[in-house]
Amino acid sequence: MIFQAKQKVKEGKVVKVEVDCDNVISDIKITGDFFIHPEDILDEIEKSIIGLERSASIETITSNIKSRIADRDVQMIGISPESIALLIREALI
């Protein structure tokens, strides 16, 4: 089943998530007018969410994202790991 959410996050940019999930997240696409560098880190962020249970908490999702980007010099403008996690939870409710 595909779930979607779109909103202007607290960092000021519009972000959209499309989550393919039954009981476990099998695919996710994060898009919007935010900036992230290096650009390929968005793929890594999406991969960090795949495999999580539909009921995963905001804290768990945020932690997975942060651990995936921890060793990289990542710049996020207009978005944060917390905002992504909140939007994913909203989509899955």
PDB file of N, CA, C and O in Angstrom:
ATOM      1  N   MET A   1       0.844  -1.162   0.000  1.00  0.00           N
ATOM      2  CA  MET A   1       0.000   0.000   0.000  1.00  0.00           C
ATOM      3  C   MET A   1       0.901   1.240   0.000  1.00  0.00           C
ATOM      4  O   MET A   1       1.928   1.267   0.679  1.00  0.00           O
ATOM      5  N   ILE A   2       0.517   2.246  -0.750  1.00  0.00           N
ATOM      6  CA  ILE A   2       1.285   3.482  -0.857  1.00  0.00           C
ATOM      7  C   ILE A   2       0.656   4.555   0.044  1.00  0.00           C
ATOM      8  O   ILE A   2      -0.543   4.824  -0.024  1.00  0.00           O
ATOM      9  N   PHE A   3       1.497   5.151   0.882  1.00  0.00           N
ATOM     10  CA  PHE A   3       1.072   6.241   1.765  1.00  0.00           C
ATOM     11  C   PHE A   3       1.840   7.490   1.365  1.00  0.00           C
ATOM     12  O   PHE A   3       3.001   7.411   0.966  1.00  0.00           O
ATOM     13  N   GLN A   4       1.188   8.648   1.474  1.00  0.00           N
ATOM     14  CA  GLN A   4       1.842   9.898   1.100  1.00  0.00           C
ATOM     15  C   GLN A   4       1.560  10.979   2.138  1.00  0.00           C
ATOM     16  O   GLN A   4       0.518  10.987   2.792  1.00  0.00           O
ATOM     17  N   ALA A   5       2.513  11.882   2.266  1.00  0.00           N
ATOM     18  CA  ALA A   5       2.314  13.082   3.078  1.00  0.00           C
ATOM     19  C   ALA A   5       3.150  14.187   2.462  1.00  0.00           C
ATOM     20  O   ALA A   5       4.221  13.943   1.906  1.00  0.00           O
ATOM     21  N   LYS A   6       2.646  15.403   2.569  1.00  0.00           N
ATOM     22  CA  LYS A   6       3.345  16.569   2.021  1.00  0.00           C
ATOM     23  C   LYS A   6       3.054  17.738   2.941  1.00  0.00           C
ATOM     24  O   LYS A   6       1.907  17.978   3.318  1.00  0.00           O
ATOM     25  N   GLN A   7       4.100  18.459   3.298  1.00  0.00           N
ATOM     26  CA  GLN A   7       3.894  19.640   4.123  1.00  0.00           C
ATOM     27  C   GLN A   7       5.113  20.542   4.115  1.00  0.00           C
ATOM     28  O   GLN A   7       6.208  20.137   3.723  1.00  0.00           O
ATOM     29  N   LYS A   8       4.902  21.758   4.550  1.00  0.00           N
ATOM     30  CA  LYS A   8       6.006  22.688   4.752  1.00  0.00           C
ATOM     31  C   LYS A   8       6.562  22.380   6.140  1.00  0.00           C
ATOM     32  O   LYS A   8       5.869  22.546   7.144  1.00  0.00           O
ATOM     33  N   VAL A   9       7.813  21.932   6.190  1.00  0.00           N
ATOM     34  CA  VAL A   9       8.422  21.527   7.456  1.00  0.00           C
ATOM     35  C   VAL A   9       8.913  22.751   8.213  1.00  0.00           C
ATOM     36  O   VAL A   9       8.974  23.848   7.657  1.00  0.00           O
ATOM     37  N   LYS A  10       9.265  22.564   9.484  1.00  0.00           N
ATOM     38  CA  LYS A  10       9.650  23.698  10.329  1.00  0.00           C
ATOM     39  C   LYS A  10      10.879  24.442   9.812  1.00  0.00           C
ATOM     40  O   LYS A  10      11.065  25.617  10.131  1.00  0.00           O
ATOM     41  N   GLU A  11      11.722  23.777   9.018  1.00  0.00           N
ATOM     42  CA  GLU A  11      12.895  24.432   8.443  1.00  0.00           C
ATOM     43  C   GLU A  11      12.546  25.300   7.239  1.00  0.00           C
ATOM     44  O   GLU A  11      13.410  25.992   6.702  1.00  0.00           O
ATOM     45  N   GLY A  12      11.273  25.266   6.809  1.00  0.00           N
ATOM     46  CA  GLY A  12      10.794  26.211   5.824  1.00  0.00           C
ATOM     47  C   GLY A  12      10.580  25.700   4.407  1.00  0.00           C
ATOM     48  O   GLY A  12      10.115  26.460   3.558  1.00  0.00           O
ATOM     49  N   LYS A  13      10.896  24.459   4.123  1.00  0.00           N
ATOM     50  CA  LYS A  13      10.749  23.937   2.762  1.00  0.00           C
ATOM     51  C   LYS A  13       9.597  22.933   2.693  1.00  0.00           C
ATOM     52  O   LYS A  13       9.212  22.339   3.700  1.00  0.00           O
ATOM     53  N   VAL A  14       9.061  22.759   1.491  1.00  0.00           N
ATOM     54  CA  VAL A  14       8.009  21.779   1.265  1.00  0.00           C
ATOM     55  C   VAL A  14       8.662  20.431   0.984  1.00  0.00           C
ATOM     56  O   VAL A  14       9.546  20.310   0.136  1.00  0.00           O
ATOM     57  N   VAL A  15       8.203  19.422   1.718  1.00  0.00           N
ATOM     58  CA  VAL A  15       8.756  18.076   1.590  1.00  0.00           C
ATOM     59  C   VAL A  15       7.593  17.114   1.380  1.00  0.00           C
ATOM     60  O   VAL A  15       6.530  17.251   1.984  1.00  0.00           O
ATOM     61  N   LYS A  16       7.824  16.140   0.509  1.00  0.00           N
ATOM     62  CA  LYS A  16       6.824  15.109   0.242  1.00  0.00           C
ATOM     63  C   LYS A  16       7.475  13.751   0.418  1.00  0.00           C
ATOM     64  O   LYS A  16       8.599  13.530  -0.033  1.00  0.00           O
ATOM     65  N   VAL A  17       6.767  12.838   1.076  1.00  0.00           N
ATOM     66  CA  VAL A  17       7.226  11.454   1.171  1.00  0.00           C
ATOM     67  C   VAL A  17       6.163  10.547   0.580  1.00  0.00           C
ATOM     68  O   VAL A  17       4.963  10.767   0.746  1.00  0.00           O
ATOM     69  N   GLU A  18       6.628   9.536  -0.104  1.00  0.00           N
ATOM     70  CA  GLU A  18       5.765   8.486  -0.634  1.00  0.00           C
ATOM     71  C   GLU A  18       6.343   7.176  -0.114  1.00  0.00           C
ATOM     72  O   GLU A  18       7.467   6.801  -0.450  1.00  0.00           O
ATOM     73  N   VAL A  19       5.559   6.486   0.711  1.00  0.00           N
ATOM     74  CA  VAL A  19       6.031   5.296   1.410  1.00  0.00           C
ATOM     75  C   VAL A  19       5.238   4.083   0.958  1.00  0.00           C
ATOM     76  O   VAL A  19       4.008   4.080   1.012  1.00  0.00           O
ATOM     77  N   ASP A  20       5.940   3.058   0.514  1.00  0.00           N
ATOM     78  CA  ASP A  20       5.323   1.780   0.154  1.00  0.00           C
ATOM     79  C   ASP A  20       5.490   0.865   1.367  1.00  0.00           C
ATOM     80  O   ASP A  20       6.610   0.520   1.746  1.00  0.00           O
ATOM     81  N   CYS A  21       4.369   0.478   1.967  1.00  0.00           N
ATOM     82  CA  CYS A  21       4.440  -0.233   3.237  1.00  0.00           C
ATOM     83  C   CYS A  21       3.202  -1.086   3.453  1.00  0.00           C
ATOM     84  O   CYS A  21       2.075  -0.646   3.226  1.00  0.00           O
ATOM     85  N   ASP A  22       3.432  -2.307   3.892  1.00  0.00           N
ATOM     86  CA  ASP A  22       2.364  -3.104   4.486  1.00  0.00           C
ATOM     87  C   ASP A  22       2.636  -3.066   5.992  1.00  0.00           C
ATOM     88  O   ASP A  22       2.212  -2.131   6.670  1.00  0.00           O
ATOM     89  N   ASN A  23       3.334  -4.067   6.518  1.00  0.00           N
ATOM     90  CA  ASN A  23       3.771  -4.003   7.912  1.00  0.00           C
ATOM     91  C   ASN A  23       5.196  -3.489   8.029  1.00  0.00           C
ATOM     92  O   ASN A  23       5.610  -3.015   9.087  1.00  0.00           O
ATOM     93  N   VAL A  24       5.944  -3.585   6.937  1.00  0.00           N
ATOM     94  CA  VAL A  24       7.335  -3.153   6.889  1.00  0.00           C
ATOM     95  C   VAL A  24       7.496  -2.212   5.701  1.00  0.00           C
ATOM     96  O   VAL A  24       6.915  -2.440   4.640  1.00  0.00           O
ATOM     97  N   ILE A  25       8.280  -1.164   5.877  1.00  0.00           N
ATOM     98  CA  ILE A  25       8.527  -0.211   4.796  1.00  0.00           C
ATOM     99  C   ILE A  25       9.391  -0.882   3.737  1.00  0.00           C
ATOM    100  O   ILE A  25      10.519  -1.289   4.016  1.00  0.00           O
ATOM    101  N   SER A  26       8.861  -0.999   2.522  1.00  0.00           N
ATOM    102  CA  SER A  26       9.590  -1.676   1.450  1.00  0.00           C
ATOM    103  C   SER A  26      10.211  -0.699   0.451  1.00  0.00           C
ATOM    104  O   SER A  26      11.131  -1.061  -0.281  1.00  0.00           O
ATOM    105  N   ASP A  27       9.708   0.541   0.421  1.00  0.00           N
ATOM    106  CA  ASP A  27      10.285   1.545  -0.463  1.00  0.00           C
ATOM    107  C   ASP A  27       9.839   2.922   0.022  1.00  0.00           C
ATOM    108  O   ASP A  27       8.779   3.068   0.631  1.00  0.00           O
ATOM    109  N   ILE A  28      10.658   3.918  -0.258  1.00  0.00           N
ATOM    110  CA  ILE A  28      10.313   5.289   0.120  1.00  0.00           C
ATOM    111  C   ILE A  28      10.966   6.241  -0.861  1.00  0.00           C
ATOM    112  O   ILE A  28      12.070   5.992  -1.347  1.00  0.00           O
ATOM    113  N   LYS A  29      10.281   7.326  -1.145  1.00  0.00           N
ATOM    114  CA  LYS A  29      10.820   8.381  -1.987  1.00  0.00           C
ATOM    115  C   LYS A  29      10.581   9.707  -1.260  1.00  0.00           C
ATOM    116  O   LYS A  29       9.455  10.031  -0.882  1.00  0.00           O
ATOM    117  N   ILE A  30      11.662  10.461  -1.076  1.00  0.00           N
ATOM    118  CA  ILE A  30      11.596  11.758  -0.414  1.00  0.00           C
ATOM    119  C   ILE A  30      11.922  12.826  -1.455  1.00  0.00           C
ATOM    120  O   ILE A  30      12.985  12.794  -2.075  1.00  0.00           O
ATOM    121  N   THR A  31      11.008  13.763  -1.639  1.00  0.00           N
ATOM    122  CA  THR A  31      11.211  14.839  -2.622  1.00  0.00           C
ATOM    123  C   THR A  31      10.812  16.172  -2.003  1.00  0.00           C
ATOM    124  O   THR A  31      10.174  16.218  -0.952  1.00  0.00           O
ATOM    125  N   GLY A  32      11.194  17.242  -2.666  1.00  0.00           N
ATOM    126  CA  GLY A  32      10.783  18.560  -2.201  1.00  0.00           C
ATOM    127  C   GLY A  32      11.725  19.638  -2.681  1.00  0.00           C
ATOM    128  O   GLY A  32      12.601  19.393  -3.511  1.00  0.00           O
ATOM    129  N   ASP A  33      11.536  20.842  -2.149  1.00  0.00           N
ATOM    130  CA  ASP A  33      12.346  21.969  -2.587  1.00  0.00           C
ATOM    131  C   ASP A  33      13.495  22.279  -1.627  1.00  0.00           C
ATOM    132  O   ASP A  33      13.986  23.407  -1.581  1.00  0.00           O
ATOM    133  N   PHE A  34      13.912  21.286  -0.873  1.00  0.00           N
ATOM    134  CA  PHE A  34      15.046  21.412   0.042  1.00  0.00           C
ATOM    135  C   PHE A  34      16.358  21.145  -0.702  1.00  0.00           C
ATOM    136  O   PHE A  34      16.364  20.701  -1.849  1.00  0.00           O
ATOM    137  N   PHE A  35      17.460  21.428  -0.018  1.00  0.00           N
ATOM    138  CA  PHE A  35      18.786  21.175  -0.580  1.00  0.00           C
ATOM    139  C   PHE A  35      19.547  20.244   0.349  1.00  0.00           C
ATOM    140  O   PHE A  35      19.484  20.374   1.571  1.00  0.00           O
ATOM    141  N   ILE A  36      20.265  19.307  -0.247  1.00  0.00           N
ATOM    142  CA  ILE A  36      21.075  18.378   0.531  1.00  0.00           C
ATOM    143  C   ILE A  36      22.355  18.115  -0.259  1.00  0.00           C
ATOM    144  O   ILE A  36      22.327  17.887  -1.468  1.00  0.00           O
ATOM    145  N   HIS A  37      23.467  18.152   0.456  1.00  0.00           N
ATOM    146  CA  HIS A  37      24.755  17.925  -0.196  1.00  0.00           C
ATOM    147  C   HIS A  37      25.588  17.004   0.670  1.00  0.00           C
ATOM    148  O   HIS A  37      25.673  17.238   1.875  1.00  0.00           O
ATOM    149  N   PRO A  38      26.200  15.983   0.130  1.00  0.00           N
ATOM    150  CA  PRO A  38      26.161  15.600  -1.282  1.00  0.00           C
ATOM    151  C   PRO A  38      24.786  15.030  -1.650  1.00  0.00           C
ATOM    152  O   PRO A  38      24.086  14.469  -0.807  1.00  0.00           O
ATOM    153  N   GLU A  39      24.422  15.184  -2.907  1.00  0.00           N
ATOM    154  CA  GLU A  39      23.080  14.796  -3.349  1.00  0.00           C
ATOM    155  C   GLU A  39      22.791  13.310  -3.178  1.00  0.00           C
ATOM    156  O   GLU A  39      21.646  12.929  -2.933  1.00  0.00           O
ATOM    157  N   ASP A  40      23.814  12.464  -3.304  1.00  0.00           N
ATOM    158  CA  ASP A  40      23.580  11.021  -3.196  1.00  0.00           C
ATOM    159  C   ASP A  40      23.234  10.589  -1.772  1.00  0.00           C
ATOM    160  O   ASP A  40      22.842   9.441  -1.560  1.00  0.00           O
ATOM    161  N   ILE A  41      23.369  11.476  -0.802  1.00  0.00           N
ATOM    162  CA  ILE A  41      23.036  11.118   0.571  1.00  0.00           C
ATOM    163  C   ILE A  41      21.535  10.881   0.730  1.00  0.00           C
ATOM    164  O   ILE A  41      21.118  10.163   1.638  1.00  0.00           O
ATOM    165  N   LEU A  42      20.724  11.473  -0.138  1.00  0.00           N
ATOM    166  CA  LEU A  42      19.279  11.244  -0.068  1.00  0.00           C
ATOM    167  C   LEU A  42      18.964   9.773  -0.301  1.00  0.00           C
ATOM    168  O   LEU A  42      18.073   9.225   0.348  1.00  0.00           O
ATOM    169  N   ASP A  43      19.681   9.124  -1.216  1.00  0.00           N
ATOM    170  CA  ASP A  43      19.508   7.682  -1.428  1.00  0.00           C
ATOM    171  C   ASP A  43      19.842   6.911  -0.157  1.00  0.00           C
ATOM    172  O   ASP A  43      19.151   5.957   0.202  1.00  0.00           O
ATOM    173  N   GLU A  44      20.909   7.333   0.521  1.00  0.00           N
ATOM    174  CA  GLU A  44      21.310   6.675   1.768  1.00  0.00           C
ATOM    175  C   GLU A  44      20.262   6.862   2.858  1.00  0.00           C
ATOM    176  O   GLU A  44      19.980   5.941   3.624  1.00  0.00           O
ATOM    177  N   ILE A  45      19.693   8.048   2.921  1.00  0.00           N
ATOM    178  CA  ILE A  45      18.632   8.307   3.903  1.00  0.00           C
ATOM    179  C   ILE A  45      17.436   7.403   3.628  1.00  0.00           C
ATOM    180  O   ILE A  45      16.882   6.805   4.551  1.00  0.00           O
ATOM    181  N   GLU A  46      17.036   7.302   2.365  1.00  0.00           N
ATOM    182  CA  GLU A  46      15.913   6.426   2.005  1.00  0.00           C
ATOM    183  C   GLU A  46      16.218   4.979   2.363  1.00  0.00           C
ATOM    184  O   GLU A  46      15.352   4.277   2.886  1.00  0.00           O
ATOM    185  N   LYS A  47      17.430   4.528   2.092  1.00  0.00           N
ATOM    186  CA  LYS A  47      17.812   3.147   2.422  1.00  0.00           C
ATOM    187  C   LYS A  47      17.769   2.899   3.923  1.00  0.00           C
ATOM    188  O   LYS A  47      17.476   1.785   4.357  1.00  0.00           O
ATOM    189  N   SER A  48      18.059   3.928   4.723  1.00  0.00           N
ATOM    190  CA  SER A  48      18.061   3.751   6.178  1.00  0.00           C
ATOM    191  C   SER A  48      16.658   3.526   6.733  1.00  0.00           C
ATOM    192  O   SER A  48      16.501   3.037   7.851  1.00  0.00           O
ATOM    193  N   ILE A  49      15.654   3.877   5.963  1.00  0.00           N
ATOM    194  CA  ILE A  49      14.264   3.752   6.407  1.00  0.00           C
ATOM    195  C   ILE A  49      13.642   2.438   5.934  1.00  0.00           C
ATOM    196  O   ILE A  49      12.759   1.890   6.594  1.00  0.00           O
ATOM    197  N   ILE A  50      14.103   1.941   4.800  1.00  0.00           N
ATOM    198  CA  ILE A  50      13.578   0.682   4.270  1.00  0.00           C
ATOM    199  C   ILE A  50      13.876  -0.445   5.266  1.00  0.00           C
ATOM    200  O   ILE A  50      14.996  -0.579   5.759  1.00  0.00           O
ATOM    201  N   GLY A  51      12.866  -1.235   5.543  1.00  0.00           N
ATOM    202  CA  GLY A  51      13.005  -2.345   6.480  1.00  0.00           C
ATOM    203  C   GLY A  51      12.454  -2.043   7.860  1.00  0.00           C
ATOM    204  O   GLY A  51      12.281  -2.950   8.673  1.00  0.00           O
ATOM    205  N   LEU A  52      12.175  -0.770   8.130  1.00  0.00           N
ATOM    206  CA  LEU A  52      11.569  -0.427   9.417  1.00  0.00           C
ATOM    207  C   LEU A  52      10.103  -0.852   9.431  1.00  0.00           C
ATOM    208  O   LEU A  52       9.444  -0.883   8.392  1.00  0.00           O
ATOM    209  N   GLU A  53       9.610  -1.172  10.605  1.00  0.00           N
ATOM    210  CA  GLU A  53       8.205  -1.522  10.740  1.00  0.00           C
ATOM    211  C   GLU A  53       7.342  -0.277  10.578  1.00  0.00           C
ATOM    212  O   GLU A  53       7.774   0.842  10.856  1.00  0.00           O
ATOM    213  N   ARG A  54       6.133  -0.495  10.131  1.00  0.00           N
ATOM    214  CA  ARG A  54       5.199   0.621   9.931  1.00  0.00           C
ATOM    215  C   ARG A  54       4.997   1.410  11.217  1.00  0.00           C
ATOM    216  O   ARG A  54       4.754   2.616  11.175  1.00  0.00           O
ATOM    217  N   SER A  55       5.095   0.741  12.351  1.00  0.00           N
ATOM    218  CA  SER A  55       4.869   1.389  13.640  1.00  0.00           C
ATOM    219  C   SER A  55       6.125   2.032  14.229  1.00  0.00           C
ATOM    220  O   SER A  55       6.096   2.484  15.373  1.00  0.00           O
ATOM    221  N   ALA A  56       7.217   2.084  13.481  1.00  0.00           N
ATOM    222  CA  ALA A  56       8.465   2.661  14.002  1.00  0.00           C
ATOM    223  C   ALA A  56       8.222   4.073  14.520  1.00  0.00           C
ATOM    224  O   ALA A  56       7.493   4.856  13.911  1.00  0.00           O
ATOM    225  N   SER A  57       8.840   4.384  15.646  1.00  0.00           N
ATOM    226  CA  SER A  57       8.655   5.701  16.268  1.00  0.00           C
ATOM    227  C   SER A  57       9.440   6.778  15.530  1.00  0.00           C
ATOM    228  O   SER A  57      10.343   6.487  14.746  1.00  0.00           O
ATOM    229  N   ILE A  58       9.079   8.010  15.797  1.00  0.00           N
ATOM    230  CA  ILE A  58       9.811   9.148  15.240  1.00  0.00           C
ATOM    231  C   ILE A  58      11.272   9.070  15.663  1.00  0.00           C
ATOM    232  O   ILE A  58      12.172   9.357  14.873  1.00  0.00           O
ATOM    233  N   GLU A  59      11.500   8.681  16.909  1.00  0.00           N
ATOM    234  CA  GLU A  59      12.861   8.582  17.425  1.00  0.00           C
ATOM    235  C   GLU A  59      13.665   7.521  16.683  1.00  0.00           C
ATOM    236  O   GLU A  59      14.837   7.736  16.374  1.00  0.00           O
ATOM    237  N   THR A  60      13.052   6.385  16.397  1.00  0.00           N
ATOM    238  CA  THR A  60      13.739   5.305  15.676  1.00  0.00           C
ATOM    239  C   THR A  60      14.085   5.740  14.260  1.00  0.00           C
ATOM    240  O   THR A  60      15.205   5.520  13.799  1.00  0.00           O
ATOM    241  N   ILE A  61      13.137   6.350  13.573  1.00  0.00           N
ATOM    242  CA  ILE A  61      13.376   6.809  12.203  1.00  0.00           C
ATOM    243  C   ILE A  61      14.489   7.861  12.193  1.00  0.00           C
ATOM    244  O   ILE A  61      15.405   7.796  11.373  1.00  0.00           O
ATOM    245  N   THR A  62      14.403   8.830  13.111  1.00  0.00           N
ATOM    246  CA  THR A  62      15.424   9.875  13.200  1.00  0.00           C
ATOM    247  C   THR A  62      16.796   9.277  13.473  1.00  0.00           C
ATOM    248  O   THR A  62      17.785   9.667  12.852  1.00  0.00           O
ATOM    249  N   SER A  63      16.855   8.336  14.396  1.00  0.00           N
ATOM    250  CA  SER A  63      18.124   7.687  14.748  1.00  0.00           C
ATOM    251  C   SER A  63      18.727   6.957  13.552  1.00  0.00           C
ATOM    252  O   SER A  63      19.934   7.038  13.320  1.00  0.00           O
ATOM    253  N   ASN A  64      17.901   6.251  12.797  1.00  0.00           N
ATOM    254  CA  ASN A  64      18.390   5.543  11.606  1.00  0.00           C
ATOM    255  C   ASN A  64      18.978   6.523  10.591  1.00  0.00           C
ATOM    256  O   ASN A  64      20.038   6.271  10.017  1.00  0.00           O
ATOM    257  N   ILE A  65      18.287   7.633  10.376  1.00  0.00           N
ATOM    258  CA  ILE A  65      18.778   8.634   9.429  1.00  0.00           C
ATOM    259  C   ILE A  65      20.100   9.215   9.915  1.00  0.00           C
ATOM    260  O   ILE A  65      21.066   9.294   9.156  1.00  0.00           O
ATOM    261  N   LYS A  66      20.140   9.620  11.179  1.00  0.00           N
ATOM    262  CA  LYS A  66      21.357  10.230  11.728  1.00  0.00           C
ATOM    263  C   LYS A  66      22.540   9.275  11.687  1.00  0.00           C
ATOM    264  O   LYS A  66      23.661   9.690  11.393  1.00  0.00           O
ATOM    265  N   SER A  67      22.302   8.003  11.980  1.00  0.00           N
ATOM    266  CA  SER A  67      23.424   7.049  11.967  1.00  0.00           C
ATOM    267  C   SER A  67      23.933   6.822  10.545  1.00  0.00           C
ATOM    268  O   SER A  67      25.123   6.574  10.350  1.00  0.00           O
ATOM    269  N   ARG A  68      23.059   6.902   9.562  1.00  0.00           N
ATOM    270  CA  ARG A  68      23.461   6.694   8.167  1.00  0.00           C
ATOM    271  C   ARG A  68      24.293   7.864   7.649  1.00  0.00           C
ATOM    272  O   ARG A  68      25.169   7.667   6.807  1.00  0.00           O
ATOM    273  N   ILE A  69      24.035   9.073   8.134  1.00  0.00           N
ATOM    274  CA  ILE A  69      24.759  10.237   7.625  1.00  0.00           C
ATOM    275  C   ILE A  69      25.878  10.697   8.566  1.00  0.00           C
ATOM    276  O   ILE A  69      26.579  11.661   8.260  1.00  0.00           O
ATOM    277  N   ALA A  70      26.049  10.029   9.688  1.00  0.00           N
ATOM    278  CA  ALA A  70      26.973  10.487  10.739  1.00  0.00           C
ATOM    279  C   ALA A  70      28.407  10.660  10.264  1.00  0.00           C
ATOM    280  O   ALA A  70      29.056  11.634  10.647  1.00  0.00           O
ATOM    281  N   ASP A  71      28.916   9.769   9.460  1.00  0.00           N
ATOM    282  CA  ASP A  71      30.324   9.815   9.049  1.00  0.00           C
ATOM    283  C   ASP A  71      30.560  10.624   7.785  1.00  0.00           C
ATOM    284  O   ASP A  71      31.669  10.636   7.251  1.00  0.00           O
ATOM    285  N   ARG A  72      29.536  11.292   7.311  1.00  0.00           N
ATOM    286  CA  ARG A  72      29.655  12.069   6.075  1.00  0.00           C
ATOM    287  C   ARG A  72      29.483  13.545   6.391  1.00  0.00           C
ATOM    288  O   ARG A  72      28.803  13.912   7.350  1.00  0.00           O
ATOM    289  N   ASP A  73      30.091  14.370   5.595  1.00  0.00           N
ATOM    290  CA  ASP A  73      29.962  15.817   5.747  1.00  0.00           C
ATOM    291  C   ASP A  73      28.702  16.252   5.004  1.00  0.00           C
ATOM    292  O   ASP A  73      28.762  16.692   3.856  1.00  0.00           O
ATOM    293  N   VAL A  74      27.568  16.121   5.674  1.00  0.00           N
ATOM    294  CA  VAL A  74      26.268  16.364   5.045  1.00  0.00           C
ATOM    295  C   VAL A  74      25.762  17.759   5.413  1.00  0.00           C
ATOM    296  O   VAL A  74      25.801  18.171   6.572  1.00  0.00           O
ATOM    297  N   GLN A  75      25.297  18.455   4.411  1.00  0.00           N
ATOM    298  CA  GLN A  75      24.650  19.745   4.616  1.00  0.00           C
ATOM    299  C   GLN A  75      23.188  19.597   4.212  1.00  0.00           C
ATOM    300  O   GLN A  75      22.871  19.218   3.085  1.00  0.00           O
ATOM    301  N   MET A  76      22.311  19.905   5.155  1.00  0.00           N
ATOM    302  CA  MET A  76      20.872  19.853   4.901  1.00  0.00           C
ATOM    303  C   MET A  76      20.326  21.263   5.069  1.00  0.00           C
ATOM    304  O   MET A  76      20.440  21.864   6.137  1.00  0.00           O
ATOM    305  N   ILE A  77      19.729  21.783   3.996  1.00  0.00           N
ATOM    306  CA  ILE A  77      19.162  23.134   4.030  1.00  0.00           C
ATOM    307  C   ILE A  77      17.666  23.024   3.763  1.00  0.00           C
ATOM    308  O   ILE A  77      17.235  22.574   2.702  1.00  0.00           O
ATOM    309  N   GLY A  78      16.892  23.445   4.751  1.00  0.00           N
ATOM    310  CA  GLY A  78      15.442  23.406   4.606  1.00  0.00           C
ATOM    311  C   GLY A  78      14.812  22.090   4.997  1.00  0.00           C
ATOM    312  O   GLY A  78      13.635  21.850   4.728  1.00  0.00           O
ATOM    313  N   ILE A  79      15.599  21.230   5.637  1.00  0.00           N
ATOM    314  CA  ILE A  79      15.103  19.913   6.039  1.00  0.00           C
ATOM    315  C   ILE A  79      16.016  19.394   7.146  1.00  0.00           C
ATOM    316  O   ILE A  79      17.159  19.835   7.271  1.00  0.00           O
ATOM    317  N   SER A  80      15.512  18.461   7.943  1.00  0.00           N
ATOM    318  CA  SER A  80      16.312  17.839   8.994  1.00  0.00           C
ATOM    319  C   SER A  80      15.889  16.377   9.145  1.00  0.00           C
ATOM    320  O   SER A  80      14.811  16.001   8.683  1.00  0.00           O
ATOM    321  N   PRO A  81      16.713  15.554   9.778  1.00  0.00           N
ATOM    322  CA  PRO A  81      16.297  14.169  10.033  1.00  0.00           C
ATOM    323  C   PRO A  81      14.986  14.104  10.813  1.00  0.00           C
ATOM    324  O   PRO A  81      14.147  13.242  10.550  1.00  0.00           O
ATOM    325  N   GLU A  82      14.809  15.011  11.769  1.00  0.00           N
ATOM    326  CA  GLU A  82      13.583  15.027  12.562  1.00  0.00           C
ATOM    327  C   GLU A  82      12.360  15.357  11.713  1.00  0.00           C
ATOM    328  O   GLU A  82      11.303  14.751  11.887  1.00  0.00           O
ATOM    329  N   SER A  83      12.497  16.311  10.798  1.00  0.00           N
ATOM    330  CA  SER A  83      11.375  16.674   9.918  1.00  0.00           C
ATOM    331  C   SER A  83      10.995  15.529   8.993  1.00  0.00           C
ATOM    332  O   SER A  83       9.814  15.292   8.737  1.00  0.00           O
ATOM    333  N   ILE A  84      12.002  14.822   8.493  1.00  0.00           N
ATOM    334  CA  ILE A  84      11.729  13.661   7.632  1.00  0.00           C
ATOM    335  C   ILE A  84      10.970  12.609   8.432  1.00  0.00           C
ATOM    336  O   ILE A  84       9.981  12.053   7.954  1.00  0.00           O
ATOM    337  N   ALA A  85      11.433  12.338   9.643  1.00  0.00           N
ATOM    338  CA  ALA A  85      10.788  11.325  10.483  1.00  0.00           C
ATOM    339  C   ALA A  85       9.343  11.698  10.800  1.00  0.00           C
ATOM    340  O   ALA A  85       8.452  10.852  10.728  1.00  0.00           O
ATOM    341  N   LEU A  86       9.111  12.950  11.145  1.00  0.00           N
ATOM    342  CA  LEU A  86       7.745  13.401  11.441  1.00  0.00           C
ATOM    343  C   LEU A  86       6.821  13.226  10.234  1.00  0.00           C
ATOM    344  O   LEU A  86       5.674  12.806  10.381  1.00  0.00           O
ATOM    345  N   LEU A  87       7.316  13.545   9.069  1.00  0.00           N
ATOM    346  CA  LEU A  87       6.511  13.420   7.854  1.00  0.00           C
ATOM    347  C   LEU A  87       6.223  11.959   7.519  1.00  0.00           C
ATOM    348  O   LEU A  87       5.124  11.625   7.078  1.00  0.00           O
ATOM    349  N   ILE A  88       7.198  11.102   7.727  1.00  0.00           N
ATOM    350  CA  ILE A  88       6.980   9.665   7.504  1.00  0.00           C
ATOM    351  C   ILE A  88       5.914   9.139   8.443  1.00  0.00           C
ATOM    352  O   ILE A  88       5.024   8.405   8.014  1.00  0.00           O
ATOM    353  N   ARG A  89       5.986   9.501   9.727  1.00  0.00           N
ATOM    354  CA  ARG A  89       4.972   9.054  10.688  1.00  0.00           C
ATOM    355  C   ARG A  89       3.602   9.566  10.272  1.00  0.00           C
ATOM    356  O   ARG A  89       2.617   8.833  10.354  1.00  0.00           O
ATOM    357  N   GLU A  90       3.526  10.818   9.825  1.00  0.00           N
ATOM    358  CA  GLU A  90       2.247  11.367   9.398  1.00  0.00           C
ATOM    359  C   GLU A  90       1.675  10.566   8.224  1.00  0.00           C
ATOM    360  O   GLU A  90       0.475  10.296   8.175  1.00  0.00           O
ATOM    361  N   ALA A  91       2.535  10.195   7.292  1.00  0.00           N
ATOM    362  CA  ALA A  91       2.083   9.428   6.129  1.00  0.00           C
ATOM    363  C   ALA A  91       1.545   8.059   6.539  1.00  0.00           C
ATOM    364  O   ALA A  91       0.588   7.563   5.945  1.00  0.00           O
ATOM    365  N   LEU A  92       2.153   7.454   7.541  1.00  0.00           N
ATOM    366  CA  LEU A  92       1.816   6.080   7.911  1.00  0.00           C
ATOM    367  C   LEU A  92       0.670   5.964   8.910  1.00  0.00           C
ATOM    368  O   LEU A  92       0.259   4.856   9.253  1.00  0.00           O
ATOM    369  N   ILE A  93       0.158   7.083   9.374  1.00  0.00           N
ATOM    370  CA  ILE A  93      -0.955   7.031  10.351  1.00  0.00           C
ATOM    371  C   ILE A  93      -2.232   6.614   9.663  1.00  0.00           C
ATOM    372  O   ILE A  93      -3.275   6.512  10.308  1.00  0.00           O
TER     373      ILE A  93
END
